[in-house]
Amino acid sequence: MPKVSSITEKLRVTQLEQKIEDLTTLVSTSQYAARVSASPTNALPTPSTSCCVSDHPTDSNGPNDQTASASSANKVSTGHAPITTTSSLQQLFILNIPAVLEEKLMSDFRTAMAQHFPFVVIPPELTTAILRRDSPFLFLACITVAANAETTAQGYLANKFLNHLSEHMLFRCEKSLDLLQGILVFMYCPHIMPLLHLSQSLVVDLGLNRPPSTDPGHVMFIMDCVAIIHGKNIHRARQTTAELRAFLGWHYLTSAFSSWFKRIDPPPFNQHVQDCCDRLLMEAQFPSDAQAVQLVRLHCITHRYFHHLSNKPRIPVGSLARCIENDIDGFMESLAVKRSADGMPSNTTECSSVRTPADHRTDYLRFHTLSAKISLYESLLQVEADEPLDKAEAMFHCMDCIDELMVEMCRQPSRSYPNLPVTWWFGIVHAIALLGKLSFRQARAWDLDRVRVKLPFITIVDRLVDRLRSVVLLEEAQDGSSTPIATRFQFYGEKLALCKLWYEAKINAEKGGDSRVGTNVGAGDEVSDTAAAFQPDLASLEGLFEGLDNSMWQDFIFDMNIVPQVGV
C-alpha cells in the first residue's frame, strides 16, 4: 500500500483534535445549562477540599455563590470542565431507594462496620441527611458496603460509586477529602488495587503526605497549575483531624496489603507520619483514634524489618527471630496494659452476651498483630544464611501464630462474619497459603511429618469451613429460607474446601514416587524449593477462583511465590 504523506497525517490529527474540542465544549455547555435550570435547594454540593466530617466544614450557601457561578461559566467558555456541578451530583445520587432504607443502611454501617476501620469517623450527631448533603461520596460508600444482605442493591450502589469516581476524579480531575474518605471505606469491596493507586494520588494531590508550610514566604511546588492560575491559595492550613485520619488510613491499608502482596511497596514511616500519630493521640476526639494510631505503629514495626531484610543483612536468623518476638510481644503487652488501664477485661469470648465497641477494637488489633507477626516470620525464609535449625525453630513459631490467628477468627460471633472487612479475609487466606507452603517445604532440619502433625492443613481448613457453615445456618434460621448472605458464604465454603483437594493431590503425588519430598536435601536447594513449594496444581485447583472477582484473587498465589527484589 502507498505510504501516507506526513502532511496528510498532520491534517488528520488536526481534524481529530478539533472534533474532540467541539465535543468537550458541547458536553460542558449542556452540563452548564442543566446546572442553571436546576433548583439550588435540591442540590448536593461537594466541597472541593473538605467535607462535613472534617473539622472545618465548607459553607456552600455564602455570598460568593454568584461569583462561583460566573467563574464556572467562564471555564465553560474556555473549554475547561467545571470543578463541581451540583446538577450532575444531584442526578448521580438519585439512588432510587427509599429514605428509610438509606437510614437503615447507615445505621448498619455505624453499628456493625465502623469499628473495623477507625480512620474515617462519622460523629454520632451527624445525621444521615447532613452526611448525604455535605459528603455524598462518603455517604454512598457507607451504604454500599452496608448493603451486603442484598447483592443486587449492592451491585447497583457500587456502579453508582464507580461512575461518580470516574467522572469527578478521572475526568474532572477533582480532589477532595470526601473522595479520599469514600475510597478508603469502599476498600471493603474487592476493588483494592485500582482504588489503592487512586487513594495514593489523592493523598499526594491534597498534600496530606507532607507537613503544611509554616513560612508565609515559602512557595510550595504544586502540580495543580490550573488551580494556581485560577487563583487557588497555594499555602495549606493546618491539617484537620479528619485529614490526619484519612492519611493514616491510606498509610495503614497500603502497608497491610504490601505484607500480603509482595509487589506493593510499603510507604515509609517518616517523621511526618509520627507527627500525625502524635497529634491524633493528643486531640483524642474519638476512642477509635487510639486504635488507628496503634495500627499504623504496628506496620511501622513490620516495615522496619522488611526494609532491613531487603538489604540482605548478615544477622543470624535466630537473632532476627528473637527480635521479632520481643517487638511484637511488647506491642501486644502495651495493648493489654492500656486496656487494663481503661478498666476493661483483657479477654472476650464468643459466649459473651454483650460485646462493646472496645471489644471489637481489641479483637481487630490482636488479629492484625498476629497477621503481621506471621508475615515477619515468613520473611525469614529469604535469609540466605545456612542456619537450618534456627529457620526451623522460627517457622514453628510461625505455625503457632497461624494457629492463634485461626482461633481468633473462629472466636468471632457468626453474626459478625458478613460485616468483617476484606483485611480480615486477606489475613486468613495469607495464613492458609503459608501453612500450605510450610507443609511441603523442603529444607534441612525440616521434619515434614512433625509439621503435618503439629498443625494439620486439613484440620485448619475444616475449622474455617465449619465457621462459614455456621453463618449459613444462622441466616437460614433467622429468615426461614436461603438469603444472599447464606448463598455467598455457602459459595465461600465450597471454594475453601477445594484447598483440601489441592492438599490431598499433593500428598498423593508424594506417595506416588517423589522421593525428594520429606527428605533432607542440601542447603543450596532451599531457595528454589521454597519458591516452588506452593505452586498450584492446576488439576486440583481447577475452578477454585471461578466466580470470584479477579481484581481481588487472580494473582494471590503468584504473589505468595515471588521473592521481593533487593532494595524494594
Legacy VTK file of the C-alpha trace (Angstrom):
# vtk DataFile Version 3.0
C-alpha trace
ASCII
DATASET POLYDATA
POINTS 568 float
0.000 0.000 0.000
1.287 3.551 -0.702
2.736 5.418 2.260
0.668 8.323 3.547
2.497 11.642 3.478
3.335 13.496 6.680
1.220 16.481 5.593
-1.885 14.284 5.372
-1.150 12.791 8.792
-0.797 16.223 10.401
-4.032 17.360 8.782
-5.842 14.293 10.071
-4.517 14.838 13.613
-5.635 18.471 13.484
-9.129 17.425 12.412
-9.383 14.888 15.233
-8.214 17.432 17.795
-10.833 19.900 16.562
-13.566 17.258 16.861
-12.502 16.445 20.419
-12.573 20.131 21.366
-16.043 20.518 19.830
-17.352 17.516 21.763
-15.825 18.785 25.013
-17.390 22.203 24.537
-20.771 20.639 23.714
-20.756 18.427 26.821
-19.619 21.266 29.083
-22.270 23.621 27.693
-25.050 21.072 28.199
-23.946 20.479 31.791
-23.880 24.212 32.450
-27.397 24.606 31.044
-28.642 21.799 33.270
-26.977 23.428 36.263
-28.672 26.759 35.605
-32.108 25.145 35.315
-31.674 23.040 38.452
-33.157 24.217 41.722
-30.464 25.136 44.260
-32.474 23.831 47.177
-32.268 20.266 45.891
-28.559 20.315 45.089
-25.959 18.208 46.853
-22.742 20.283 46.931
-19.367 18.579 47.334
-16.684 20.806 48.863
-13.517 20.791 46.793
-11.056 20.297 49.640
-13.029 19.194 52.692
-16.257 17.557 53.769
-18.596 17.888 56.695
-16.895 15.044 58.506
-13.793 17.207 58.783
-13.251 19.827 61.466
-13.890 22.802 59.160
-16.993 22.288 57.009
-17.407 24.467 53.971
-20.426 26.753 53.719
-21.849 26.411 50.230
-24.609 28.987 50.730
-22.403 32.048 51.241
-22.436 35.320 49.311
-19.856 34.081 46.821
-22.235 31.693 45.035
-22.852 34.116 42.175
-19.128 34.659 41.743
-18.588 30.906 41.655
-21.301 30.515 39.011
-19.704 33.205 36.887
-16.339 31.502 37.255
-17.888 28.215 36.123
-19.420 29.927 33.113
-16.052 31.376 32.166
-14.483 27.923 32.390
-17.144 26.538 30.080
-16.456 29.248 27.547
-12.734 28.458 27.594
-13.284 24.734 27.189
-12.398 23.681 30.779
-14.728 21.307 32.606
-16.244 22.859 35.741
-14.783 21.755 39.028
-18.111 20.798 40.638
-21.611 20.794 39.183
-24.415 20.390 41.673
-26.759 19.265 38.915
-24.542 16.352 37.985
-24.236 15.406 41.646
-27.993 15.592 42.045
-28.573 13.363 39.026
-25.842 10.961 40.083
-27.162 10.489 43.597
-30.729 9.728 42.589
-30.357 6.255 44.078
-33.944 5.097 43.575
-34.023 3.669 47.093
-36.358 4.907 49.848
-35.077 7.182 52.580
-35.984 4.562 55.187
-33.586 2.100 53.555
-30.841 4.723 53.466
-31.309 5.299 57.195
-31.187 1.553 57.864
-28.010 1.048 55.826
-26.280 3.953 57.551
-27.357 2.579 60.923
-25.953 -0.843 59.984
-22.676 0.756 58.941
-22.352 2.728 62.175
-23.148 -0.221 64.451
-21.580 -3.210 62.648
-18.834 -1.940 60.345
-17.455 1.394 61.511
-15.434 -0.167 64.344
-13.355 -2.146 61.830
-11.939 0.974 60.186
-11.136 3.783 62.651
-9.574 6.053 60.033
-12.903 7.502 58.863
-15.061 8.619 61.784
-18.661 9.745 61.380
-19.682 11.610 64.566
-22.884 10.358 66.235
-24.500 13.795 65.985
-24.058 13.808 62.195
-27.390 12.733 60.731
-27.825 10.772 57.531
-29.389 13.766 55.784
-26.454 16.035 56.638
-23.902 13.415 55.596
-25.743 12.840 52.324
-25.821 16.566 51.632
-22.283 17.550 52.581
-20.297 14.340 51.921
-22.238 12.482 49.225
-19.332 10.315 48.122
-18.581 9.087 51.651
-22.300 8.550 52.214
-22.549 6.427 49.065
-19.516 4.365 50.108
-21.001 3.705 53.564
-24.381 2.485 52.356
-22.717 0.432 49.607
-20.582 -1.635 51.958
-23.514 -1.933 54.381
-25.822 -3.413 51.718
-24.188 -6.849 51.923
-27.511 -8.572 52.565
-28.782 -7.623 49.094
-26.303 -8.399 46.350
-28.405 -6.728 43.645
-28.707 -3.470 45.576
-25.032 -3.552 46.496
-24.036 -4.033 42.863
-26.262 -1.133 41.844
-24.758 1.144 44.501
-21.230 0.024 43.620
-21.813 1.004 39.989
-23.029 4.416 41.156
-19.910 4.736 43.286
-17.516 3.861 40.458
-19.356 6.106 37.986
-19.056 9.046 40.356
-15.390 8.269 40.985
-14.524 8.089 37.300
-16.493 11.233 36.410
-15.282 13.549 39.153
-11.762 12.292 39.816
-10.549 10.971 36.474
-12.473 13.169 34.004
-12.798 16.381 36.040
-9.513 15.991 37.966
-11.223 16.829 41.246
-9.593 16.155 44.585
-11.306 16.346 47.948
-11.264 14.733 51.349
-14.753 13.398 50.608
-13.363 11.391 47.671
-10.443 10.045 49.702
-12.610 9.007 52.648
-15.106 7.326 50.331
-12.350 5.330 48.611
-10.917 4.171 51.937
-14.319 2.960 53.133
-15.131 1.315 49.792
-11.985 -0.833 50.024
-14.153 -3.270 51.953
-15.222 -4.351 48.483
-12.863 -6.255 46.115
-11.587 -3.356 44.015
-8.429 -2.956 46.036
-5.581 -2.428 43.603
-7.098 0.349 41.439
-8.507 2.176 44.465
-5.197 1.927 46.299
-3.477 3.795 43.473
-6.260 6.398 43.286
-6.135 6.979 47.036
-2.377 7.493 46.828
-2.810 10.119 44.123
-5.409 11.921 46.265
-3.096 11.862 49.279
-0.359 13.495 47.195
-2.677 15.995 45.460
-4.217 17.079 48.757
-0.767 17.466 50.284
-1.517 15.080 53.151
1.779 13.224 52.746
3.822 16.221 53.889
3.548 18.754 56.712
1.890 22.085 55.888
4.027 25.123 55.161
4.545 27.355 58.201
6.643 30.020 56.462
4.319 32.636 54.852
7.030 33.495 52.334
7.675 29.895 51.363
6.202 28.933 47.984
5.475 25.229 47.704
5.791 23.296 44.489
2.300 22.206 43.465
1.477 20.168 40.385
-2.028 21.637 40.078
-1.008 24.532 37.815
-4.548 25.118 36.516
-5.839 25.742 40.041
-2.997 28.173 40.745
-3.727 30.131 37.557
-7.372 30.492 38.620
-6.393 31.948 41.983
-6.175 28.960 44.317
-4.287 29.610 47.558
-1.058 27.621 47.482
-0.437 27.829 51.237
-2.087 24.934 53.062
-3.522 25.461 56.505
-3.017 23.143 59.457
-4.359 19.705 58.668
-7.641 18.775 60.296
-8.037 15.603 62.326
-10.261 14.152 59.591
-7.408 14.678 57.123
-4.967 13.083 59.558
-7.182 10.013 59.875
-7.571 9.727 56.107
-3.813 9.963 55.554
-3.082 7.387 58.260
-5.822 5.160 56.831
-4.148 5.179 53.424
-0.790 4.509 55.096
-2.209 1.577 57.072
-4.006 -0.058 54.137
-1.016 0.246 51.821
1.284 -1.211 54.484
-1.108 -4.071 55.226
-1.561 -5.010 51.572
2.197 -4.829 50.975
2.707 -7.509 53.638
0.403 -9.871 51.714
1.125 -8.827 48.116
4.879 -8.716 47.685
4.781 -6.425 44.632
3.244 -3.494 46.544
5.839 -1.209 48.101
5.023 -0.117 51.675
5.012 3.626 52.401
7.815 4.928 54.624
7.221 5.594 58.291
8.860 9.019 58.458
8.720 11.916 60.888
5.562 13.300 59.283
3.707 10.025 59.939
4.955 10.052 63.523
3.815 13.654 63.972
0.360 12.767 62.603
0.085 9.886 65.077
1.172 12.059 67.997
-1.251 14.832 67.131
-4.179 12.448 66.649
-3.495 10.949 70.075
-3.195 14.405 71.597
-6.510 15.554 70.093
-8.270 12.286 71.108
-11.623 13.294 69.652
-12.903 9.700 69.422
-11.979 6.443 71.204
-11.127 4.871 67.853
-8.285 7.356 67.279
-6.015 5.340 69.568
-6.780 2.198 67.565
-5.917 3.971 64.319
-2.539 5.085 65.667
-1.776 1.614 67.038
-2.444 0.001 63.653
-0.089 2.423 61.916
2.629 1.878 64.516
2.239 -1.888 64.175
3.023 -1.678 60.484
5.923 0.615 61.294
7.491 -2.409 63.009
6.889 -4.669 60.004
8.210 -2.057 57.566
11.431 -1.729 59.557
12.081 -5.468 59.296
11.071 -5.721 55.627
13.369 -2.848 54.725
16.232 -4.383 56.700
15.786 -7.852 55.191
15.684 -6.455 51.653
19.316 -5.392 52.099
20.422 -8.992 52.814
21.728 -8.482 56.350
24.330 -10.754 57.889
22.484 -11.075 61.174
21.841 -14.641 62.390
18.327 -15.914 61.791
17.945 -16.794 65.460
18.693 -13.211 66.488
16.201 -11.828 63.973
13.520 -14.232 65.196
14.085 -13.193 68.820
13.909 -9.512 67.871
10.607 -10.104 66.063
9.263 -11.974 69.075
10.289 -9.227 71.505
8.981 -6.345 69.372
5.585 -7.889 68.609
5.082 -9.249 72.120
5.989 -5.842 73.531
3.429 -4.244 71.245
0.715 -6.702 72.348
1.602 -6.172 76.018
1.228 -2.426 75.563
-2.268 -3.028 74.204
-3.135 -5.215 77.204
-1.772 -2.627 79.649
-3.782 0.147 78.019
-6.917 -1.995 78.061
-6.442 -2.741 81.770
-5.835 0.944 82.486
-9.144 1.742 80.807
-10.894 -0.659 83.193
-11.810 -3.262 80.583
-11.315 -7.051 80.810
-8.364 -8.470 78.920
-10.252 -11.257 77.145
-13.609 -11.707 75.499
-15.260 -14.875 74.280
-17.935 -15.647 71.800
-20.326 -16.626 74.561
-20.286 -13.048 75.885
-23.802 -11.683 75.780
-22.731 -8.103 75.113
-19.719 -7.048 73.055
-18.790 -3.392 73.303
-17.017 -1.341 70.605
-13.884 -1.612 72.762
-14.096 -5.413 72.472
-14.258 -5.152 68.689
-11.272 -2.794 68.625
-9.235 -5.193 70.767
-10.114 -8.166 68.561
-9.202 -6.180 65.466
-5.813 -5.152 66.870
-4.984 -8.640 68.124
-5.933 -10.222 64.802
-3.777 -7.846 62.762
-0.900 -8.128 65.212
-0.864 -11.899 64.710
-1.111 -11.440 60.937
1.841 -9.024 60.978
3.866 -11.460 63.077
3.169 -14.244 60.567
4.368 -12.032 57.708
7.568 -11.216 59.602
8.328 -14.871 60.278
7.679 -15.675 56.627
10.211 -13.027 55.590
12.944 -15.014 57.361
12.724 -17.590 54.574
14.504 -15.035 52.368
17.607 -15.001 54.552
20.325 -16.876 52.695
22.282 -17.863 55.803
22.886 -21.596 56.248
21.139 -21.902 59.615
18.559 -24.693 59.165
17.871 -25.238 62.876
17.200 -21.560 63.576
14.971 -21.295 60.496
13.055 -24.404 61.510
12.512 -23.023 65.016
11.299 -19.700 63.609
8.872 -21.460 61.259
7.470 -23.493 64.155
6.809 -20.221 65.998
5.129 -19.013 62.808
2.853 -22.063 62.830
1.899 -21.281 66.435
0.870 -17.798 65.283
-1.180 -19.287 62.443
-2.994 -21.480 64.957
-3.681 -18.468 67.212
-4.934 -16.480 64.229
-7.413 -19.210 63.320
-8.568 -19.420 66.934
-9.106 -15.654 66.947
-11.068 -15.877 63.704
-13.238 -18.748 64.914
-13.880 -16.916 68.194
-15.767 -14.162 66.397
-19.566 -14.463 66.546
-21.141 -15.951 63.444
-23.389 -12.918 63.030
-20.316 -10.670 62.639
-18.780 -12.566 59.707
-20.741 -10.768 56.944
-19.510 -7.420 58.302
-15.812 -8.272 58.572
-13.652 -6.115 56.280
-11.552 -7.514 53.495
-8.383 -7.111 55.588
-9.574 -9.934 57.848
-10.063 -12.296 54.924
-6.721 -11.436 53.366
-5.044 -12.255 56.672
-6.814 -15.625 56.777
-6.037 -16.500 53.144
-2.404 -15.489 53.621
-2.112 -17.723 56.702
-3.672 -20.715 54.922
-1.415 -20.259 51.895
1.675 -20.022 54.101
0.659 -23.149 56.016
0.342 -24.954 52.689
3.827 -23.765 51.765
5.294 -24.959 55.063
3.529 -28.318 54.766
5.623 -29.112 51.681
8.777 -27.096 52.380
11.968 -28.924 51.530
14.956 -27.993 53.656
17.416 -29.423 56.093
16.209 -29.917 59.675
12.614 -29.571 58.490
10.651 -32.652 59.536
7.545 -32.714 57.364
5.904 -35.488 59.375
6.173 -33.448 62.561
4.941 -30.325 60.790
1.847 -32.047 59.438
1.024 -33.483 62.857
1.647 -30.221 64.727
-0.766 -28.166 62.605
-2.668 -30.299 60.063
-3.651 -28.345 56.981
-6.915 -30.279 56.608
-7.907 -29.538 60.211
-7.350 -25.805 59.802
-9.409 -25.685 56.604
-12.208 -27.773 58.133
-12.311 -25.481 61.154
-12.826 -22.427 58.992
-15.324 -24.177 56.710
-17.393 -25.090 59.777
-17.475 -21.433 60.815
-18.646 -20.416 57.352
-21.384 -23.033 57.513
-22.491 -21.684 60.882
-23.090 -18.332 59.180
-25.229 -20.089 56.579
-27.265 -21.892 59.251
-27.729 -18.689 61.246
-29.021 -16.788 58.219
-31.390 -19.586 57.223
-32.687 -19.910 60.790
-33.435 -16.191 61.022
-35.228 -15.852 57.686
-36.529 -19.390 57.226
-35.027 -19.623 53.741
-31.803 -19.049 51.893
-30.610 -15.434 51.883
-27.976 -13.701 49.730
-25.575 -13.809 52.679
-26.190 -17.529 53.176
-25.672 -18.179 49.473
-22.453 -16.189 49.432
-20.941 -17.921 52.466
-22.007 -21.309 51.151
-20.100 -20.427 47.993
-17.042 -19.355 50.013
-17.107 -22.612 51.963
-17.200 -24.662 48.787
-14.267 -22.732 47.341
-12.267 -23.119 50.531
-12.970 -26.846 50.571
-11.198 -27.091 47.209
-7.960 -26.273 49.038
-8.309 -29.679 50.691
-8.370 -31.277 47.248
-5.152 -29.452 46.407
-3.521 -30.714 49.607
-4.683 -34.288 49.069
-3.439 -34.202 45.475
-0.010 -33.089 46.689
0.069 -35.870 49.282
-0.952 -38.465 46.687
1.756 -37.245 44.325
4.221 -37.526 47.188
3.276 -41.126 47.833
3.421 -41.895 44.138
7.215 -41.824 43.948
8.512 -38.292 44.572
11.354 -39.283 46.858
12.621 -35.718 47.345
9.605 -34.558 49.300
10.013 -35.188 53.013
13.726 -35.995 52.830
16.712 -33.923 53.803
18.281 -32.051 50.895
21.218 -29.706 50.580
21.101 -26.127 51.723
21.596 -24.901 48.190
18.238 -26.393 47.178
16.213 -24.442 49.739
15.844 -21.171 47.866
14.479 -22.738 44.693
12.394 -25.338 46.528
10.824 -22.725 48.801
9.841 -20.592 45.833
8.216 -23.608 44.159
6.694 -25.131 47.283
3.252 -23.620 46.779
2.944 -23.754 43.025
-0.701 -24.611 42.329
-1.690 -27.993 40.999
-3.858 -26.900 38.067
-5.820 -30.143 38.037
-6.823 -29.964 41.709
-7.306 -26.180 41.777
-9.429 -26.045 38.640
-12.388 -23.790 39.336
-11.063 -22.539 42.681
-11.164 -18.884 41.637
-14.143 -19.190 39.297
-16.892 -16.785 40.279
-14.644 -14.594 42.425
-13.666 -11.066 41.455
-10.394 -11.254 39.515
-9.188 -7.913 40.824
-9.009 -9.493 44.261
-7.857 -13.056 43.715
-6.124 -13.514 40.383
-2.502 -13.021 41.483
-2.599 -14.116 45.115
-0.831 -17.480 44.685
1.680 -15.849 42.337
2.416 -13.182 44.927
2.945 -15.858 47.563
5.702 -17.434 45.463
7.748 -14.489 44.256
10.730 -13.245 46.228
10.916 -9.446 46.729
13.680 -7.691 44.844
16.644 -6.394 46.788
16.242 -2.755 47.728
12.493 -2.674 47.022
LINES 1 569
568 0 1 2 3 4 5 6 7 8 9 10 11 12 13 14 15 16 17 18 19 20 21 22 23 24 25 26 27 28 29 30 31 32 33 34 35 36 37 38 39 40 41 42 43 44 45 46 47 48 49 50 51 52 53 54 55 56 57 58 59 60 61 62 63 64 65 66 67 68 69 70 71 72 73 74 75 76 77 78 79 80 81 82 83 84 85 86 87 88 89 90 91 92 93 94 95 96 97 98 99 100 101 102 103 104 105 106 107 108 109 110 111 112 113 114 115 116 117 118 119 120 121 122 123 124 125 126 127 128 129 130 131 132 133 134 135 136 137 138 139 140 141 142 143 144 145 146 147 148 149 150 151 152 153 154 155 156 157 158 159 160 161 162 163 164 165 166 167 168 169 170 171 172 173 174 175 176 177 178 179 180 181 182 183 184 185 186 187 188 189 190 191 192 193 194 195 196 197 198 199 200 201 202 203 204 205 206 207 208 209 210 211 212 213 214 215 216 217 218 219 220 221 222 223 224 225 226 227 228 229 230 231 232 233 234 235 236 237 238 239 240 241 242 243 244 245 246 247 248 249 250 251 252 253 254 255 256 257 258 259 260 261 262 263 264 265 266 267 268 269 270 271 272 273 274 275 276 277 278 279 280 281 282 283 284 285 286 287 288 289 290 291 292 293 294 295 296 297 298 299 300 301 302 303 304 305 306 307 308 309 310 311 312 313 314 315 316 317 318 319 320 321 322 323 324 325 326 327 328 329 330 331 332 333 334 335 336 337 338 339 340 341 342 343 344 345 346 347 348 349 350 351 352 353 354 355 356 357 358 359 360 361 362 363 364 365 366 367 368 369 370 371 372 373 374 375 376 377 378 379 380 381 382 383 384 385 386 387 388 389 390 391 392 393 394 395 396 397 398 399 400 401 402 403 404 405 406 407 408 409 410 411 412 413 414 415 416 417 418 419 420 421 422 423 424 425 426 427 428 429 430 431 432 433 434 435 436 437 438 439 440 441 442 443 444 445 446 447 448 449 450 451 452 453 454 455 456 457 458 459 460 461 462 463 464 465 466 467 468 469 470 471 472 473 474 475 476 477 478 479 480 481 482 483 484 485 486 487 488 489 490 491 492 493 494 495 496 497 498 499 500 501 502 503 504 505 506 507 508 509 510 511 512 513 514 515 516 517 518 519 520 521 522 523 524 525 526 527 528 529 530 531 532 533 534 535 536 537 538 539 540 541 542 543 544 545 546 547 548 549 550 551 552 553 554 555 556 557 558 559 560 561 562 563 564 565 566 567
